[in-house]
Amino acid sequence: MGGDEGERPTRPCRWCDAPVVQPSSRWRRRNYCGKSHRRRFRILRAVLEFLDW
């Protein structure tokens, strides 16, 4: 009794282009393959914003 029909869609990680399995919920998207890549992207974005790049 579940709506899991085989493989879930994947999309590339924004940091390293590794395939990221998407959750079954259509309201959430995963853009990163791990927490460390999400943190790195946020830090990089904050630094670029601070430097007004």
DSSP file (Angstrom, degrees, kcal/mol; ACC not computed):
  #  RESIDUE AA STRUCTURE BP1 BP2  ACC     N-H-->O    O-->H-N    N-H-->O    O-->H-N    TCO  KAPPA ALPHA  PHI   PSI    X-CA   Y-CA   Z-CA
    1    1 A M              0   0    0      0, 0.0     2,-0.3     0, 0.0     0, 0.0   0.000 360.0 360.0 360.0  78.3    0.0    0.0    0.0
    2    2 A G        -     0   0    0      2,-0.1     0, 0.0     0, 0.0     0, 0.0  -0.981 360.0-122.3-158.2 158.6    2.2    2.8   -1.2
    3    3 A G        +     0   0    0     -2,-0.3     2,-0.9     2,-0.0     0, 0.0   0.082  66.0 127.1 -93.8  25.5    2.6    5.1   -4.2
    4    4 A D        -     0   0    0      1,-0.1     2,-0.9     4,-0.0    -2,-0.1  -0.725  33.6-178.3 -88.9 106.6    6.2    4.1   -5.0
    5    5 A E        -     0   0    0     -2,-0.9     2,-0.3     2,-0.1    -1,-0.1  -0.627  52.1 -80.5-105.0  74.3    6.3    3.0   -8.6
    6    6 A G  S    S+     0   0    0     -2,-0.9     2,-0.2     2,-0.0    -1,-0.1  -0.520 100.4  24.9  77.5-130.2    9.9    1.9   -9.1
    7    7 A E        -     0   0    0     -2,-0.3    -2,-0.1    -3,-0.1     3,-0.0  -0.444  68.1-139.5 -79.8 143.3   12.5    4.6   -9.7
    8    8 A R        -     0   0    0     -2,-0.2    16,-0.1     1,-0.1    -1,-0.1  -0.664  33.0 -94.6 -93.1 155.1   12.2    8.2   -8.5
    9    9 A P        -     0   0    0      0, 0.0    13,-2.6     0, 0.0     2,-0.3  -0.325  40.4-154.4 -67.2 152.1   13.2   11.1  -10.7
   10   10 A T  E     -A   21   0A   0     11,-0.2    11,-0.2    -3,-0.0    -3,-0.0  -0.888  11.1-169.9-124.0 158.1   16.7   12.5  -10.2
   11   11 A R  E     -A   20   0A   0      9,-1.6     9,-2.8    -2,-0.3     2,-0.1  -0.972  35.7 -92.8-140.3 154.8   18.2   15.9  -10.8
   12   12 A P  E     -A   19   0A   0      0, 0.0     2,-0.1     0, 0.0     6,-0.1  -0.379  41.0-107.1 -72.6 145.5   21.9   17.0  -10.7
   13   13 A C     >  -     0   0    0      5,-2.1     4,-1.5     1,-0.1    19,-0.2  -0.441  22.6-132.4 -64.2 139.4   23.4   18.4   -7.5
   14   14 A R  T  4 S+     0   0    0     17,-2.5    -1,-0.1     1,-0.2    18,-0.1   0.718 102.8  39.5 -68.1 -19.6   24.0   22.2   -7.9
   15   15 A W  T  4 S+     0   0    0     16,-0.3    -1,-0.2     3,-0.1    17,-0.1   0.888 135.4   7.8 -97.2 -47.5   27.5   21.8   -6.5
   16   16 A C  T  4 S-     0   0    0      2,-0.1    -2,-0.2     0, 0.0    16,-0.1   0.384  88.4-121.0-122.3   2.8   29.0   18.6   -8.0
   17   17 A D     <  +     0   0    0     -4,-1.5    -3,-0.1     1,-0.2    15,-0.0   0.655  58.7 150.2  63.9  18.2   26.4   17.4  -10.6
   18   18 A A        -     0   0    0     -6,-0.1    -5,-2.1     1,-0.1    -1,-0.2  -0.566  58.4 -96.2 -75.0 145.8   25.9   14.1   -8.9
   19   19 A P  E     -A   12   0A   0      0, 0.0     2,-0.5     0, 0.0    -1,-0.1  -0.459  39.0-157.5 -67.1 130.3   22.3   12.7   -9.4
   20   20 A V  E     -A   11   0A   0     -9,-2.8    -9,-1.6    -2,-0.2     2,-0.3  -0.943  14.2-131.0-112.8 120.1   20.1   13.5   -6.4
   21   21 A V  E     -A   10   0A   0     -2,-0.5   -11,-0.2   -11,-0.2   -14,-0.0  -0.529  25.6-134.3 -70.3 129.5   17.0   11.3   -5.9
   22   22 A Q        -     0   0    0    -13,-2.6     7,-0.1    -2,-0.3    -1,-0.1  -0.599  18.9-109.5 -87.2 145.4   13.9   13.5   -5.4
   23   23 A P        -     0   0    0      0, 0.0    -1,-0.1     0, 0.0     5,-0.1  -0.269  27.1-113.9 -68.1 160.9   11.4   12.9   -2.7
   24   24 A S  S    S+     0   0    0    -16,-0.1     2,-0.2     2,-0.0    -2,-0.0   0.760  92.1  94.5 -69.5 -23.8    8.0   11.5   -3.6
   25   25 A S    >   -     0   0    0      1,-0.1     3,-0.7     2,-0.0     0, 0.0  -0.501  67.9-150.3 -69.5 133.2    6.3   14.8   -2.5
   26   26 A R  T 3  S+     0   0    0     -2,-0.2    -1,-0.1     1,-0.2    -2,-0.0   0.561  90.8  65.4 -81.5  -5.5    5.8   17.1   -5.4
   27   27 A W  T 3  S+     0   0    0      1,-0.0     2,-0.4     2,-0.0    -1,-0.2   0.623  96.1  61.7 -90.4 -13.4    6.1   20.2   -3.1
   28   28 A R    <   -     0   0    0     -3,-0.7     2,-0.4    -5,-0.1    -1,-0.0  -0.917  60.0-170.1-118.8 140.9    9.8   19.6   -2.1
   29   29 A R        -     0   0    0     -2,-0.4     2,-0.6    -7,-0.1    -7,-0.1  -0.981  14.4-144.7-125.6 140.9   12.9   19.5   -4.3
   30   30 A R        +     0   0    0     -2,-0.4   -10,-0.1   -10,-0.1   -19,-0.1  -0.919  19.3 173.7-103.3 123.1   16.4   18.5   -3.4
   31   31 A N        +     0   0    0     -2,-0.6   -17,-2.5   -18,-0.1     2,-0.3   0.573  62.3  52.7-102.0 -12.7   19.0   20.5   -5.1
   32   32 A Y        -     0   0    0    -19,-0.2     3,-0.1   -18,-0.1   -19,-0.0  -0.921  69.1-137.4-129.5 150.6   22.1   19.1   -3.3
   33   33 A C  S    S+     0   0    0     -2,-0.3     2,-0.3     1,-0.1   -12,-0.1   0.665  86.8   6.8 -80.6 -15.4   23.4   15.6   -2.7
   34   34 A G  S  > S-     0   0    0      1,-0.1     4,-1.6   -14,-0.0     3,-0.2  -0.983  74.9-103.0-159.4 168.8   24.3   16.3    0.9
   35   35 A K  H  > S+     0   0    0     -2,-0.3     4,-2.4     1,-0.2     5,-0.2   0.855 115.3  58.1 -65.0 -36.0   24.2   18.8    3.7
   36   36 A S  H  > S+     0   0    0      1,-0.2     4,-2.4     2,-0.2    -1,-0.2   0.876 105.9  48.8 -66.1 -36.1   27.8   19.8    3.3
   37   37 A H  H  > S+     0   0    0      2,-0.2     4,-2.2     1,-0.2    -1,-0.2   0.865 110.2  51.5 -70.9 -34.3   27.2   20.9   -0.3
   38   38 A R  H  X S+     0   0    0     -4,-1.6     4,-2.1     2,-0.2    -2,-0.2   0.921 111.5  47.9 -65.1 -42.3   24.1   22.9    0.7
   39   39 A R  H  X S+     0   0    0     -4,-2.4     4,-2.7     2,-0.2     5,-0.2   0.927 110.6  51.2 -62.8 -45.3   26.2   24.6    3.4
   40   40 A R  H  X S+     0   0    0     -4,-2.4     4,-2.8     1,-0.2     5,-0.2   0.907 109.9  49.6 -59.2 -42.7   29.0   25.4    0.9
   41   41 A F  H  X S+     0   0    0     -4,-2.2     4,-2.4     1,-0.2    -1,-0.2   0.911 111.9  48.2 -64.7 -41.4   26.6   26.9   -1.6
   42   42 A R  H  X S+     0   0    0     -4,-2.1     4,-2.3     2,-0.2    -2,-0.2   0.903 113.1  47.8 -65.8 -40.5   25.0   29.1    1.1
   43   43 A I  H  X S+     0   0    0     -4,-2.7     4,-2.5     2,-0.2     5,-0.2   0.933 112.3  49.2 -64.7 -45.9   28.4   30.3    2.4
   44   44 A L  H  X S+     0   0    0     -4,-2.8     4,-2.5     1,-0.2    -2,-0.2   0.916 112.2  48.4 -59.7 -43.8   29.6   31.0   -1.1
   45   45 A R  H  X S+     0   0    0     -4,-2.4     4,-2.1    -5,-0.2    -1,-0.2   0.895 111.4  50.0 -64.6 -39.6   26.4   33.0   -1.9
   46   46 A A  H  X S+     0   0    0     -4,-2.3     4,-2.4     2,-0.2    -2,-0.2   0.893 111.4  48.8 -66.0 -39.7   26.7   34.9    1.4
   47   47 A V  H  X S+     0   0    0     -4,-2.5     4,-2.3     2,-0.2    -2,-0.2   0.927 111.9  48.2 -65.6 -44.5   30.4   35.8    0.7
   48   48 A L  H  <>S+     0   0    0     -4,-2.5     5,-2.5     1,-0.2     4,-0.3   0.882 112.7  49.0 -63.8 -36.9   29.5   37.0   -2.8
   49   49 A E  H ><5S+     0   0    0     -4,-2.1     3,-0.8     3,-0.2    -1,-0.2   0.902 110.0  51.5 -67.4 -40.0   26.6   39.0   -1.5
   50   50 A F  H 3<5S+     0   0    0     -4,-2.4    -2,-0.2     1,-0.3    -1,-0.2   0.888 111.2  46.9 -63.6 -39.2   28.9   40.6    1.2
   51   51 A L  T 3<5S-     0   0    0     -4,-2.3    -1,-0.3    -5,-0.1    -2,-0.2   0.512 110.9-126.4 -79.5  -3.7   31.5   41.5   -1.5
   52   52 A D  T < 5       0   0    0     -3,-0.8    -3,-0.2    -4,-0.3    -2,-0.1   0.925 360.0 360.0  57.7  48.8   28.6   42.9   -3.6
   53   53 A W      <       0   0    0     -5,-2.5    -4,-0.1    -6,-0.1    -1,-0.1   0.423 360.0 360.0 -84.4 360.0   29.7   40.8   -6.6
